Amino acid sequence: MKPELIFFTTIMLFFSQLSAGVADTTRTQTIPIQQGWNAVYLEVEPEDNRTDAVFEGAPVTMAATYFHRYSVISVPTDPGQTPFEKEGWGLWYSPDQPAAFAKNLYYLKAGRAYLIRSDADFQWTVTGAVKYRPPRWRPDSYNLVGFTVDPQSPPTFEQFFRGSPAHADHRIYRLAGGEWKQVAKPTEEFILPETAYWIYCKGGSNFTGPLEVRIPYGDSLDFGNKATRLEMRFINRSSDPVNVTVINLGGGVGLPISYEVRDLSKGETVLRPLTGGYDAGTLESGGFMKLVFDVHRELFSESQASTVLRISDGVSGYYDVPVTAEK
């Protein structure tokens, strides 16, 4: 039997020993909301993402998000004084509010920052799909943004933005007690998960973090029903080395995939099942690498399959990328 057939058979036997359960891209995010104004970053897209449905039964009286493409924000204003009527704001009011007729924020999206006003403290639990939506910066303006960071070991603002000239002056504001306060010590203060900030971008920028993760298109790595090989690209945008690791959070159960590596002893490319973590190696500043994934539809237990790949750079935290395929 040819070596490549032996290896392919080994992969099939390995995956066939896994549980027949189905992993998916759904996650639950719980955000502590305090009475008054809150600045939050939504990481998942609610299953029913209509704003009326998401806030039904919650003590939320108002929610707002800013669409940066419409206008420039030169100075952040405290939520209680913000001219929300200006172009660019998406607004939702609870039905009992006099301004409810003026709402124009009908859906909540993953990867967006929101201002939320509540009448009481509560735990906001949101279940929905993971989406890969890094920030898109409006040049020469403050941007209302948030980031996915490791809550156990978050980066400082200086660590996160160290490789970005557009953010070198660290004009950053965080919400505290209903007021926007400038981050005075970016080398000491940490980026918090599930939290939104006003951050100034000087000139144009496509900076998403120390490690830039590129996927072919959209907000997921989608094989559809035809593609068998897709690739991710990684670029080190920081001034320091980063270590790239990839973890299959579904363990290969929901979506059997492999990654391609070069076997130097054989001088050929081989496939290895991605059922746990893979250390892709260290990228120097400005360095680039790509990782090719292969999907194994013959092992699907359902007509559709999905998982989430967690990409870590060892500095800023991680990026969750959903992966989907059809049989």
Summary of the structure (lengths in Angstrom):
residues: 327
radius of gyration: 21.7
end to end distance: 27.4
largest distance: 75.3
contacts: 1004
relative contact order: 0.18
helix: 11%
strand: 43%
